[in-house]
């Protein structure tokens, strides 16, 4: 956060003539004393999962989480307009921060149709080197505790009792905890971890039979 503050100070000094400022990261928006300011709020995780985030930062967890909340409050309070990416995020924002609802506009994320479009399942599997005839379940994202990957693995293990040839593909990171769980549950070879480019992630969606969040 010292680096963010230093960058914010430098930015203010060199961009005083800009007509409007748009910050895409609401959690650091309080450092940017700019006007007129637009802030995009993607979610309210620093508030909704305060205890979890605090633990993830180890010894300084509570202090860092408190600073994140304080800066986010300051940023949205100073903003001339606030963009929320969903009605749910808007609802959460109003629940956690006393902000004028008239400043908020809900604008959904766009979709790049070049990458994300329906494709032939078998063709997508061939390009990705995946089995052509086995049921594939897809999960995309990181492994923060709120993503609940252990429950995903337990559910998949139960599923294998009825669908023994199913595969679970995780596009994202793999923590040491997850690796240990996979070994303990005997899921080696049934859970595949992949990294994907922007083009490839669209192929994974088309190649899969089911998407799990």
C-alpha positions as CSV (number, residue, x, y, z in Angstrom):
1,X,0.0,0.0,0.0
2,X,3.0,2.3,0.4
3,X,3.6,1.8,-3.4
4,X,0.0,2.6,-4.1
5,X,0.1,5.8,-2.1
6,X,3.4,6.8,-3.8
7,X,1.9,6.1,-7.3
8,X,-1.3,8.0,-6.4
9,X,0.7,11.0,-5.3
10,X,2.8,10.9,-8.5
11,X,-0.3,10.5,-10.6
12,X,-2.0,13.5,-9.1
13,X,1.1,15.7,-9.8
14,X,1.2,14.7,-13.4
15,X,-2.4,14.5,-14.4
16,X,-4.0,17.7,-13.0
17,X,-5.4,18.6,-16.5
18,X,-7.4,15.5,-17.1
19,X,-11.1,16.0,-17.6
20,X,-12.3,12.9,-15.7
21,X,-10.7,10.1,-13.7
22,X,-11.9,6.5,-13.7
23,X,-10.6,4.1,-11.2
24,X,-11.3,0.4,-11.8
25,X,-10.1,-0.7,-8.3
26,X,-12.4,0.6,-5.6
27,X,-10.3,-0.8,-2.7
28,X,-7.5,1.8,-3.4
29,X,-9.7,4.6,-4.6
30,X,-9.3,6.5,-1.3
31,X,-5.6,7.2,-2.1
32,X,-6.5,9.1,-5.3
33,X,-7.7,12.6,-4.3
34,X,-9.0,13.4,-7.8
35,X,-12.0,15.1,-9.3
36,X,-14.3,14.5,-11.0
37,X,-13.8,10.8,-10.1
38,X,-15.7,7.7,-11.3
39,X,-15.1,4.5,-9.3
40,X,-16.1,1.0,-10.5
41,X,-17.1,-1.4,-7.7
42,X,-16.8,-5.0,-8.6
43,X,-17.8,-6.5,-5.3
44,X,-17.8,-5.8,-1.6
45,X,-15.6,-8.7,-0.5
46,X,-13.5,-6.5,1.8
47,X,-16.7,-5.9,3.9
48,X,-18.6,-9.1,3.3
49,X,-15.7,-11.4,4.1
50,X,-13.8,-9.2,6.5
51,X,-12.7,-12.0,8.9
52,X,-11.6,-14.3,6.1
53,X,-9.5,-11.6,4.4
54,X,-8.0,-10.5,7.8
55,X,-6.8,-14.1,8.4
56,X,-5.4,-14.4,4.9
57,X,-3.1,-11.4,5.6
58,X,-1.5,-13.2,8.6
59,X,-0.3,-11.1,11.6
60,X,-1.2,-7.7,10.1
61,X,-4.6,-9.0,8.8
62,X,-6.9,-6.9,10.8
63,X,-5.0,-3.7,10.2
64,X,-4.7,-4.2,6.4
65,X,-8.4,-5.2,6.2
66,X,-9.3,-2.1,8.1
67,X,-7.2,0.1,5.8
68,X,-8.8,-1.5,2.7
69,X,-12.3,-0.8,4.1
70,X,-11.4,2.8,5.1
71,X,-9.9,3.6,1.6
72,X,-12.9,2.1,-0.2
73,X,-15.3,4.1,1.9
74,X,-13.3,7.3,1.2
75,X,-13.1,6.6,-2.5
76,X,-16.8,6.0,-3.1
77,X,-17.7,8.9,-0.9
78,X,-15.6,11.3,-3.0
79,X,-16.6,9.8,-6.3
80,X,-18.9,11.9,-8.5
81,X,-20.3,8.6,-10.0
82,X,-20.1,5.0,-9.0
83,X,-20.3,2.1,-11.4
84,X,-21.5,-1.3,-10.0
85,X,-21.2,-4.3,-12.2
86,X,-24.4,-5.9,-10.9
87,X,-27.6,-5.1,-9.0
88,X,-26.3,-7.4,-6.2
89,X,-23.1,-5.4,-5.9
90,X,-25.1,-2.2,-5.7
91,X,-27.3,-3.7,-3.0
92,X,-24.2,-4.7,-1.0
93,X,-22.5,-1.3,-1.5
94,X,-25.6,0.4,0.0
95,X,-25.7,-2.1,2.8
96,X,-22.1,-1.6,3.9
97,X,-21.4,2.1,3.0
98,X,-23.7,5.1,3.5
99,X,-23.5,6.5,0.0
100,X,-26.0,8.5,-2.1
101,X,-27.7,5.9,-4.3
102,X,-28.3,8.6,-7.0
103,X,-24.5,8.4,-7.7
104,X,-24.7,4.7,-8.6
105,X,-25.2,3.3,-12.1
106,X,-25.3,-0.5,-12.8
107,X,-23.3,-1.3,-15.9
108,X,-22.7,-5.0,-16.6
109,X,-19.5,-6.4,-17.8
110,X,-19.2,-6.8,-21.5
111,X,-18.4,-10.0,-23.4
112,X,-15.8,-10.3,-26.1
113,X,-17.6,-12.4,-28.7
114,X,-14.4,-13.1,-30.5
115,X,-13.4,-15.5,-27.6
116,X,-16.7,-16.3,-25.9
117,X,-19.1,-17.8,-28.3
118,X,-20.7,-21.3,-28.7
119,X,-18.4,-23.7,-30.5
120,X,-18.5,-27.4,-31.4
121,X,-17.8,-29.4,-28.3
122,X,-15.7,-32.1,-30.0
123,X,-13.7,-29.6,-31.9
124,X,-13.0,-27.7,-28.8
125,X,-11.9,-30.8,-27.0
126,X,-9.6,-31.8,-29.9
127,X,-7.9,-28.4,-29.8
128,X,-7.4,-28.6,-26.0
129,X,-6.2,-32.3,-26.1
130,X,-9.1,-33.4,-23.9
131,X,-11.0,-36.8,-24.0
132,X,-13.8,-36.8,-26.6
133,X,-16.3,-39.1,-24.8
134,X,-15.9,-38.5,-21.1
135,X,-18.2,-36.1,-19.1
136,X,-16.2,-32.9,-18.2
137,X,-17.0,-30.5,-15.4
138,X,-15.4,-27.1,-15.5
139,X,-14.5,-24.7,-12.7
140,X,-12.7,-21.4,-13.3
141,X,-11.1,-19.1,-10.8
142,X,-8.6,-18.8,-8.0
143,X,-8.5,-20.7,-4.7
144,X,-9.4,-18.1,-2.1
145,X,-11.3,-19.7,0.8
146,X,-14.6,-18.1,-0.4
147,X,-14.3,-20.1,-3.6
148,X,-14.8,-23.3,-1.5
149,X,-12.7,-25.6,-3.6
150,X,-12.6,-28.3,-0.9
151,X,-16.4,-28.7,-1.1
152,X,-16.1,-28.8,-4.9
153,X,-13.6,-31.7,-4.6
154,X,-15.8,-33.6,-2.1
155,X,-18.8,-33.2,-4.3
156,X,-16.9,-34.4,-7.3
157,X,-15.6,-37.5,-5.4
158,X,-19.3,-38.4,-4.6
159,X,-20.2,-37.9,-8.2
160,X,-17.7,-40.4,-9.3
161,X,-19.7,-43.1,-7.5
162,X,-22.4,-42.7,-10.2
163,X,-20.3,-41.3,-13.1
164,X,-16.9,-42.9,-12.7
165,X,-15.5,-41.6,-16.0
166,X,-16.1,-37.9,-15.2
167,X,-13.3,-35.4,-15.2
168,X,-13.0,-32.1,-13.3
169,X,-11.0,-29.4,-15.0
170,X,-9.8,-26.5,-12.9
171,X,-8.6,-23.4,-14.8
172,X,-6.6,-21.5,-12.3
173,X,-4.0,-21.8,-9.5
174,X,-3.5,-24.9,-7.4
175,X,-2.6,-24.4,-3.7
176,X,-0.6,-26.9,-1.7
177,X,-3.8,-27.5,0.4
178,X,-5.7,-28.5,-2.8
179,X,-2.9,-30.7,-4.0
180,X,-3.0,-32.5,-0.6
181,X,-6.8,-33.0,-0.7
182,X,-6.6,-34.4,-4.2
183,X,-4.1,-37.0,-3.1
184,X,-6.0,-37.8,0.1
185,X,-9.3,-38.3,-1.8
186,X,-7.6,-40.4,-4.5
187,X,-8.5,-38.0,-7.2
188,X,-5.2,-38.0,-9.0
189,X,-5.8,-38.2,-12.8
190,X,-9.5,-37.2,-12.3
191,X,-8.8,-33.5,-11.5
192,X,-6.9,-31.7,-14.2
193,X,-5.4,-28.2,-13.7
194,X,-4.9,-26.1,-16.8
195,X,-3.7,-22.5,-17.5
196,X,-5.6,-20.8,-20.4
197,X,-5.1,-17.8,-22.6
198,X,-8.1,-15.5,-23.5
199,X,-8.8,-17.6,-26.5
200,X,-8.4,-21.0,-24.8
201,X,-10.7,-20.2,-21.9
202,X,-13.6,-19.8,-24.4
203,X,-12.7,-23.3,-25.7
204,X,-12.9,-24.8,-22.2
205,X,-16.4,-23.5,-21.8
206,X,-17.5,-25.0,-25.1
207,X,-15.6,-28.3,-24.3
208,X,-17.3,-28.8,-21.0
209,X,-20.6,-30.5,-20.1
210,X,-21.1,-28.6,-16.9
211,X,-19.8,-25.3,-15.3
212,X,-19.6,-25.3,-11.5
213,X,-19.2,-22.2,-9.4
